[in-house]
Each structure stands twice: as C-alpha cells, then as structure tokens.
Amino acid sequence: MTVISWIILGLLAGAIAKVLLPGRDPGGLIGTTLIGIAGAFIGGWISARWLDHPITNDFYDGATWAAAIGGSFVLLVAYRILFGNSRD
C-alpha cells in the first residue's frame, strides 16, 4: 500500500475509532483525524513488527483494518487521558 492509501485508511480508522469512543475530544475534528492517521501507521507497524502479521498490499485486508482501528483507538484513549480536560 502507498502512503496515500495509509492516509485514507487512517481517516476511516479514526472515524471508526471515534464512533467506538464517542464524546468530546480535546483536539476536535482535526485532532481526531490526525490521531486516526497516526494510529493507522502505528497499528500497522506494531502488527508487522511484534504480532508477526506483515501488512499486505491489499487495502481490504481485515488484519490491516483491525491494526489501523486498534492503533487509532489506543491513541485516542491516550490523547483523552493526557489532554482530556483542556476544553472544559
């Protein structure tokens, strides 16, 4: 997959992670989008490096999507823990 594919995957994974974890985010829409993109990259890297599941070139691979969504979800939770009260 190309970098553009990972960005698109990250945008979609960030949206899915936001649906799984509703509520106000400290960074708003742009922050959540960037977290989704970063989560896709980090989730794919962790999957390939430590979970022994290399990322395929197929955009529709379920493991790739699970890694991207999982990475986005973890980053979104961490972001809320660190900066959750900044918009109160």
Z-matrix of the N, CA and C atoms (Angstrom, degrees):
N
C 1 1.446
C 2 1.524 1 108.66
N 3 1.297 2 115.62 1 147.53
C 4 1.455 3 120.67 2 178.94
C 5 1.521 4 110.48 3 -86.95
N 6 1.309 5 115.21 4 172.95
C 7 1.464 6 120.32 5 178.64
C 8 1.527 7 110.32 6 -63.38
N 9 1.311 8 117.34 7 -37.06
C 10 1.470 9 120.90 8 178.15
C 11 1.528 10 110.19 9 -62.99
N 12 1.312 11 117.17 10 -39.49
C 13 1.476 12 120.44 11 177.56
C 14 1.521 13 110.80 12 -63.24
N 15 1.342 14 116.87 13 -40.30
C 16 1.462 15 119.71 14 178.53
C 17 1.524 16 111.48 15 -67.36
N 18 1.321 17 117.69 16 -34.59
C 19 1.469 18 120.27 17 177.52
C 20 1.522 19 110.11 18 -67.12
N 21 1.326 20 117.05 19 -44.41
C 22 1.463 21 120.07 20 177.67
C 23 1.525 22 110.35 21 -63.43
N 24 1.327 23 116.37 22 -44.13
C 25 1.461 24 120.64 23 176.79
C 26 1.528 25 110.56 24 -60.14
N 27 1.327 26 116.82 25 -40.59
C 28 1.459 27 120.95 26 178.54
C 29 1.514 28 112.88 27 -64.85
N 30 1.322 29 117.50 28 -39.33
C 31 1.465 30 120.69 29 176.86
C 32 1.525 31 110.72 30 -61.74
N 33 1.319 32 115.76 31 -45.40
C 34 1.461 33 119.60 32 179.42
C 35 1.528 34 111.76 33 -69.64
N 36 1.324 35 117.03 34 -39.81
C 37 1.468 36 120.26 35 178.93
C 38 1.524 37 110.60 36 -66.01
N 39 1.318 38 117.35 37 -37.84
C 40 1.465 39 120.58 38 176.79
C 41 1.519 40 111.86 39 -63.92
N 42 1.323 41 116.60 40 -39.21
C 43 1.462 42 120.36 41 177.00
C 44 1.522 43 111.09 42 -65.82
N 45 1.316 44 116.97 43 -41.11
C 46 1.468 45 120.43 44 178.40
C 47 1.531 46 110.40 45 -66.38
N 48 1.334 47 117.02 46 -42.07
C 49 1.467 48 120.29 47 177.67
C 50 1.522 49 110.68 48 -62.45
N 51 1.334 50 117.53 49 -36.37
C 52 1.458 51 121.78 50 178.27
C 53 1.525 52 110.74 51 -66.67
N 54 1.324 53 117.37 52 -37.37
C 55 1.466 54 120.99 53 176.82
C 56 1.528 55 109.95 54 -66.61
N 57 1.341 56 116.97 55 -38.43
C 58 1.462 57 120.56 56 179.29
C 59 1.523 58 112.52 57 -71.77
N 60 1.335 59 116.86 58 -24.29
C 61 1.456 60 121.66 59 -178.23
C 62 1.532 61 108.72 60 -130.56
N 63 1.345 62 116.99 61 76.36
C 64 1.470 63 119.47 62 -175.84
C 65 1.522 64 112.06 63 -72.24
N 66 1.302 65 115.48 64 165.69
C 67 1.453 66 122.07 65 178.86
C 68 1.512 67 110.72 66 126.52
N 69 1.328 68 114.63 67 178.22
C 70 1.460 69 119.84 68 -179.41
C 71 1.518 70 110.27 69 -78.69
N 72 1.299 71 114.61 70 135.99
C 73 1.457 72 120.66 71 176.26
C 74 1.516 73 108.99 72 -105.36
N 75 1.329 74 117.15 73 143.88
C 76 1.458 75 120.03 74 179.89
C 77 1.525 76 113.54 75 -62.91
N 78 1.325 77 118.54 76 -26.95
C 79 1.452 78 121.38 77 -176.25
C 80 1.519 79 114.25 78 -97.64
N 81 1.321 80 118.50 79 -5.28
C 82 1.445 81 121.31 80 -178.86
C 83 1.520 82 111.93 81 72.20
N 84 1.323 83 115.73 82 -159.00
C 85 1.454 84 121.73 83 -175.89
C 86 1.529 85 112.11 84 -66.60
N 87 1.308 86 117.07 85 -43.39
C 88 1.465 87 120.25 86 -178.65
C 89 1.522 88 110.86 87 -66.72
N 90 1.314 89 117.56 88 -43.26
C 91 1.463 90 120.94 89 178.29
C 92 1.515 91 112.15 90 -62.71
N 93 1.323 92 116.65 91 -41.97
C 94 1.461 93 120.83 92 178.68
C 95 1.528 94 110.86 93 -65.50
N 96 1.319 95 116.74 94 -38.09
C 97 1.461 96 120.92 95 177.66
C 98 1.520 97 111.20 96 -64.09
N 99 1.314 98 117.30 97 -45.67
C 100 1.463 99 120.93 98 178.89
C 101 1.525 100 111.52 99 -65.22
N 102 1.324 101 116.66 100 -36.60
C 103 1.463 102 120.44 101 175.87
C 104 1.526 103 110.05 102 -64.59
N 105 1.324 104 117.77 103 -38.61
C 106 1.463 105 121.03 104 177.25
C 107 1.518 106 112.31 105 -62.85
N 108 1.318 107 117.05 106 -42.77
C 109 1.468 108 120.65 107 178.95
C 110 1.521 109 110.09 108 -65.77
N 111 1.330 110 116.99 109 -47.02
C 112 1.470 111 120.36 110 178.95
C 113 1.525 112 110.72 111 -63.19
N 114 1.332 113 117.12 112 -39.11
C 115 1.459 114 120.75 113 178.53
C 116 1.513 115 112.59 114 -63.50
N 117 1.320 116 117.51 115 -36.50
C 118 1.465 117 120.63 116 177.39
C 119 1.519 118 110.79 117 -64.71
N 120 1.324 119 116.49 118 -44.42
C 121 1.459 120 119.71 119 178.49
C 122 1.529 121 111.40 120 -64.78
N 123 1.315 122 116.62 121 -46.12
C 124 1.468 123 120.58 122 -178.11
C 125 1.530 124 110.87 123 -68.10
N 126 1.326 125 117.57 124 -42.57
C 127 1.465 126 120.55 125 178.05
C 128 1.516 127 112.15 126 -61.93
N 129 1.320 128 117.17 127 -41.07
C 130 1.461 129 120.67 128 176.91
C 131 1.516 130 112.32 129 -65.95
N 132 1.318 131 116.34 130 -39.46
C 133 1.464 132 120.59 131 178.99
C 134 1.527 133 110.99 132 -66.12
N 135 1.335 134 116.88 133 -44.62
C 136 1.469 135 120.78 134 178.78
C 137 1.523 136 110.40 135 -63.57
N 138 1.324 137 116.71 136 -41.28
C 139 1.462 138 120.53 137 179.46
C 140 1.526 139 111.59 138 -62.08
N 141 1.312 140 116.10 139 -42.55
C 142 1.464 141 119.47 140 -179.02
C 143 1.517 142 111.95 141 -75.28
N 144 1.306 143 117.45 142 -36.05
C 145 1.465 144 121.42 143 -173.46
C 146 1.528 145 112.91 144 -81.16
N 147 1.334 146 117.23 145 -50.96
C 148 1.467 147 119.91 146 -171.18
C 149 1.524 148 115.27 147 -110.66
N 150 1.296 149 118.63 148 -21.22
C 151 1.461 150 120.14 149 -179.29
C 152 1.517 151 112.46 150 -96.58
N 153 1.309 152 117.27 151 3.38
C 154 1.463 153 123.99 152 175.90
C 155 1.526 154 112.28 153 55.91
N 156 1.312 155 115.97 154 37.59
C 157 1.460 156 120.59 155 174.17
C 158 1.521 157 107.87 156 -126.32
N 159 1.326 158 116.63 157 92.95
C 160 1.466 159 118.35 158 -178.76
C 161 1.524 160 111.16 159 -62.48
N 162 1.307 161 114.75 160 143.27
C 163 1.450 162 120.58 161 179.77
C 164 1.531 163 108.39 162 -74.48
N 165 1.321 164 115.27 163 129.06
C 166 1.461 165 119.91 164 -178.76
C 167 1.526 166 109.62 165 -85.24
N 168 1.303 167 115.21 166 172.93
C 169 1.456 168 120.86 167 176.86
C 170 1.515 169 112.28 168 -84.89
N 171 1.321 170 117.24 169 0.07
C 172 1.459 171 122.22 170 -178.71
C 173 1.524 172 109.91 171 -87.06
N 174 1.319 173 117.05 172 122.23
C 175 1.462 174 122.32 173 -179.45
C 176 1.525 175 111.37 174 -66.38
N 177 1.314 176 117.83 175 -26.32
C 178 1.457 177 122.31 176 -174.88
C 179 1.518 178 113.77 177 -97.61
N 180 1.311 179 118.45 178 18.61
C 181 1.460 180 122.33 179 178.51
C 182 1.530 181 109.24 180 -73.37
N 183 1.317 182 116.36 181 127.69
C 184 1.465 183 120.82 182 -177.43
C 185 1.512 184 113.45 183 -63.09
N 186 1.320 185 117.69 184 -37.62
C 187 1.467 186 120.45 185 179.46
C 188 1.535 187 111.41 186 -66.42
N 189 1.315 188 116.77 187 -35.68
C 190 1.460 189 120.50 188 177.07
C 191 1.518 190 110.28 189 -65.11
N 192 1.311 191 116.75 190 -43.67
C 193 1.464 192 120.75 191 178.17
C 194 1.528 193 111.20 192 -65.29
N 195 1.326 194 117.14 193 -41.54
C 196 1.465 195 120.54 194 179.45
C 197 1.529 196 110.64 195 -63.26
N 198 1.323 197 116.84 196 -41.04
C 199 1.460 198 120.40 197 178.45
C 200 1.520 199 110.83 198 -64.89
N 201 1.318 200 117.78 199 -42.16
C 202 1.461 201 121.59 200 -179.69
C 203 1.529 202 111.62 201 -66.79
N 204 1.307 203 116.96 202 -44.24
C 205 1.467 204 120.77 203 179.32
C 206 1.521 205 110.24 204 -67.15
N 207 1.327 206 116.98 205 -42.72
C 208 1.464 207 120.53 206 178.10
C 209 1.521 208 112.12 207 -61.79
N 210 1.325 209 117.00 208 -44.00
C 211 1.459 210 120.65 209 177.56
C 212 1.517 211 111.86 210 -62.81
N 213 1.320 212 117.36 211 -41.69
C 214 1.465 213 121.49 212 178.14
C 215 1.520 214 111.22 213 -65.25
N 216 1.317 215 116.47 214 -41.44
C 217 1.463 216 120.93 215 179.80
C 218 1.527 217 110.84 216 -62.93
N 219 1.320 218 116.74 217 -46.33
C 220 1.467 219 120.82 218 -179.43
C 221 1.527 220 110.81 219 -63.72
N 222 1.326 221 117.36 220 -43.37
C 223 1.461 222 119.65 221 178.47
C 224 1.524 223 111.93 222 -65.80
N 225 1.321 224 117.70 223 -37.25
C 226 1.458 225 120.89 224 178.38
C 227 1.522 226 111.13 225 -65.86
N 228 1.323 227 117.54 226 -41.75
C 229 1.471 228 120.95 227 176.65
C 230 1.529 229 110.48 228 -63.58
N 231 1.327 230 116.80 229 -44.98
C 232 1.464 231 120.38 230 179.38
C 233 1.525 232 111.20 231 -63.23
N 234 1.320 233 116.93 232 -39.82
C 235 1.462 234 120.91 233 179.24
C 236 1.523 235 110.93 234 -64.56
N 237 1.325 236 116.49 235 -41.00
C 238 1.472 237 119.86 236 178.08
C 239 1.519 238 111.31 237 -66.90
N 240 1.302 239 118.31 238 -36.86
C 241 1.467 240 121.18 239 178.58
C 242 1.523 241 110.25 240 -66.31
N 243 1.325 242 116.80 241 -43.73
C 244 1.460 243 120.95 242 -176.96
C 245 1.528 244 113.16 243 -74.92
N 246 1.333 245 117.61 244 -41.17
C 247 1.450 246 120.53 245 -172.26
C 248 1.528 247 112.61 246 -124.52
N 249 1.304 248 118.76 247 23.13
C 250 1.454 249 122.91 248 -173.17
C 251 1.497 250 116.11 249 -62.60
N 252 1.302 251 118.82 250 -32.25
C 253 1.474 252 121.33 251 -175.80
C 254 1.517 253 113.17 252 -96.94
N 255 1.318 254 118.68 253 11.43
C 256 1.452 255 120.26 254 -175.23
C 257 1.534 256 113.00 255 -76.29
N 258 1.337 257 119.62 256 -16.02
C 259 1.471 258 121.61 257 -179.46
C 260 1.517 259 112.45 258 -106.20
N 261 1.310 260 119.65 259 8.11
C 262 1.479 261 121.42 260 -178.84
C 263 1.505 262 111.94 261 -74.39
